[in-house]
Amino acid sequence: MPLRRFIACAAAALLPGVAAAAELTLPPTAAAVSERATALGVYQLPVGPETADKVPSQRFEGQISRRTWRVEKAGTVLQILAPLREQLTGQGYEVLLDCAARDCGGFGFRFGIEVVPAPDMMVDISRYHFLSAAKGEAAVSVLVSRAGGAAYVQVISVQPPEAAPAVVKPAVQQPTDPERPVELAKVLEVRGHAVLTDLVFDSGSTRLQDGSYASLRALAAFLAANPQYRLLLVGHTDTVGSQEQNVAISERRAQSVKERLAGAYGAEEARIDVAGAGYLAPIASNQIPEGREANRRVEAVLLGN
């Protein structure tokens, strides 16, 4: 089976003064999950471990691509990352940061860098490895982590604005629709719970904003296809305010999600329970703004009938 390739703008090598973006070969079991592109933007490339609630970074401006893959039957995160590091250095990239979870800064680093939202990119705080590298005006970061029986790879690349658009040529193209229910179903079945990352509440309110939510559409489809399961929607908060207040707020937000899930997406209301955990189950440090933002969330927890 041919190896899956990530080719970012090989044509740029033909332009005078323009650095060619990296070409990386991923393991043959890598399946494309998502692709996001910015025609012209700024990426703060992490160049050092988290220190004093900050991740040192270097500014790169240009075309930005964000891609993620799920790797089945993978080895350790370092076994996946090491060949990618070797390929980058072989192409003349200078490695600026190469660290494992604790050495990077653990929670603080994870929530101080850009990460594609779950379920497209899953990060275990205790099992990830990060690498950043640069070559002239081009930059690449690679994040590898494990979740359940699979590994996830995120590659963010920046190339000069005048370079040709990045191109992906996988051996077998996988669907990359982030709204398809199968991805959320995998997260629920592997981990037993999933953060609903696309929910947006009115500022200072427990009301879920109007709009179309891919996560709720996926949850409704999952419930319809799996009558043996129920869901518990759990609201979480940061540590601002008392725990009593936060429990009430988090439960009302979970209830708002349930009402939208049943009313707009046709989910069976009797199979959905709600609870508020307040600030008892943080997934990041409440001492930094990024951590508090991550802790304000609603999670779906998988239950049996």
N, C-alpha and C positions, 0 to 999 in steps of 0.2 A: 504493500500500500504506500503510495507516494507520501512524502512528508508534507504537512501543511505549511504553507509559506505566508508570511506577512511581508509584503513588498510596499514600501512607502516611497513613491516617487523616484524610481530608478532613472527616469528621464532627466531629473535635476542634475545628474552627473554631467550631462552634455552642455549645461549652461555655464558660461564662464563666471567664476566668482561665486557660484552657488554650491553649497555643500550638499551632497546626496544624502538623503535620509537613510536610516538603517534598514537592512534586510535581515529579517529574523526567521529562522526555521524552528517551528514548534514541534512537540512530539506528534507522532502520527495519530494518536487518539484524541487530539485537541479538536473540539467542536466549537465553531464560532457562536457566540451568544449575543453580542451587541456591537454596534458601531455607531459612534457619534462624531460628527465633524463640525469644526468651526472654521469658516473661510479665513477670518483674520481675528486673532485674539491674543491674549497674554496668558502665559502659563508660568507660574512660580515653581520652578524646578527645585525640589528639596535637595539640599547639598550637605546637610549635617543632621545629627540626631536632635531630638527635641530637647530644648534647654530653657528653663524658666518660662514654661508654657508657650514657647515659640519654636517653630521649625525653621532654621536658616534656609533661605532660598535664593535662587538666582533668576532674574527675569528674562524670559524669552518671548519674543513676539513673532507671530507668523501664522501659518496654517496649522491647526491643532487637530489631531485625530485621537480618539479614545476608543480602544477596542478591548473586548474581553472574550475569553475562551473558557470552556469547561473541559478539563482533562480527566478522562476516565482511566482507571488502572494505572494511576500515576505513582511515582516514587515520592520521596520527601520533597519539601519545597526547595531545598538546596539542590537536589538532583535535577529539578526542573530548571532552576535559575542558572546554574553553573554553565551549561552549554550556551545559554543566551548571552551571558557575560563574556564568554570566550568569543562569540561571534561579533559582539560589539567592539571589543578591543582589537580583533582582527581586522575590522573595517576602519580603524583609526580613531575610534571614540575613546575619550578619556573618562574613566570611571571617577565620579565625584563623591559618591556615597554608596556603600555596600554594607548593609547591616541586617541582622535578624531582629525579631520582635523586641526583646528586652533591650538590646543594644541600641535600637532605633529610638526607644523611648516609650514603648508599650502603648498604653491608651492615648497618651498625649500626642505621640507621633501619628498614630492611626487617624485621629480626628483632627490633626493639624495639616493633613495633606489632602489632595483631591483624590476621591475614590468614587468610581461609578456606583450608583446605588444598587442595593440588593433588590431582586435576586440575580441581576446581571453580573454582579461581582460580590462574592462572599468572602469575608475576612474573619478568621479566627484570631482574636487578639494575642493569643499565645503561640500561634503557628503561622507566622508570615515572614517573608524576606523581601527586602526592598533594595533596588539598585537604580541609581541615576547616572547618566553619562552625557557628555556633550562633545560636539565636533564643530568648531566654528559657530555658525548661527543655528545649527541643528542640535536638538536635545531629545533624549529618550529617557523615560522612567519605566521600570518594570516592577510590578508587585505580584508576588505569588503567595497564595495561601491555600489551606486545605479546609474543607467543610464536609463532614460525613465521609463518604468513601471516594470523593472526587477532589481534585484540585482546581483552583481558579487562577487565571493569569490575566492581568491587566497591563496593557501597553499604551502609554500616552506619548505621542511623538509630536515635535514641533519642527517645522521646516520654514525656510524663508518665504515671505509673501510672494516673491516672484517665481517660486518653483511651481512645477506642474502639480495638479491635485494628486493626493495619495491614492494608491490602487491596492485592492486586496485580491489576491489570486489563490484561494484555498484549493486543495486537492478535490474536495467535495463541498460545495457551498451549502451551509446550513442556514435554516431560517433565522432571521435576526430581528423578528418582530418582538419588541419588548413587552407587548400586551398579551401574548399568547399564554393561556392558562397553564400549559405544561411546565413552565419554569417555576411558577409559584407553587405548583403541586409538588415539584421535586424538593423545594425547600421545606415545605410542610412535612413531607413524608420522611425526609432525611433528618431534619433537625427538630421536628415536632412543633415548631413555631416560626413565624415570619413577621418581620417588621413591615408595615404598610407605608412605604417611604414616600408615596406620592400624595398623601393626604394633606390638605391645606385647611387650617381653621382660621376663622376671623381673628384678627388681633385682639388678645385679651378676652377671647370668647370660647365657649365650648361648641359653637355652631360650626359644622363642616361647610366650607364654602361650596357654592354651586359649581358644577363642572362635571366632566367625565373623568372617572378614576379607573385606570387600568387594573389596579390591584383589587378593587371591589368587583369588577367584571370577572376577573380571574377567580376570586373566591366564590362568587355565585355559580360559575361554571363547575368549579371543583365540588361544591356541595351537591349540585345536580347530578354529577357523574359518580358520586361516591356516597350513596345513602347510608352507608355504615358509619359515617363520621358526623360529628357535631363540631361546632367551633365555639371557642371562648374568646371574645374580644377584650383585651386588657389594655386600659389606658395607663400611661406612665408620665411622670413629670420630672422637672429638675428639683433642686432643693430650695428654691425661692419660696418663702411662706412656710406655714406649719404643715406637718404631715396630715392633720385632719382636713385642712383646706385642700391639700393636693389630692387626697383620696377622693374627695367629692368632685373636684374638677376632672380628674382622670376618668372617673366612672361616667360622668356626664358626656365626656368626649367619646368614650367607647359606645355609649348608648346612641349618640348622634350617628356614629358610623353604622351601627346595627340598623337604625331606622332607614338610612340611605341605602344600605345593602338590600334590605327587604323591599323598600318602596320603589326604588329606581332600577334595581337589577333582578328583582324577582326571587331573591333567596328565601328559603323557608324560615320564617321568623322563629318558629318553635325549636329549631335546631341551633339557635345562636344565643349564647349567654354573654353577659357583660360583667366586668369587674374593674375596680380601680385600685392600682397598686401604689399610687402616689410616687414617692421617690425611693421606694424600697429596693428597686431592681435596676440600678443604673447600668448602662453599657459603656459609659465613658466617664471621665472625670468631670465633676460639677464645678471644678475650680477654674475651668476655661470656658469661654463663650461657645466654642465648637462642641465641647462635651455636653454643655447644658442643652444646646439645640438638639443634639442626637438623643438625649434622654427624654425629650418631649416627643412622645410617639404613641402609636397604638399598634399593638401586636395581635396577630391571629394565632391562637393556640389550638392545636388539633386534639380533639377528644373522641373517644369511641362512644357508640350508642349504649 
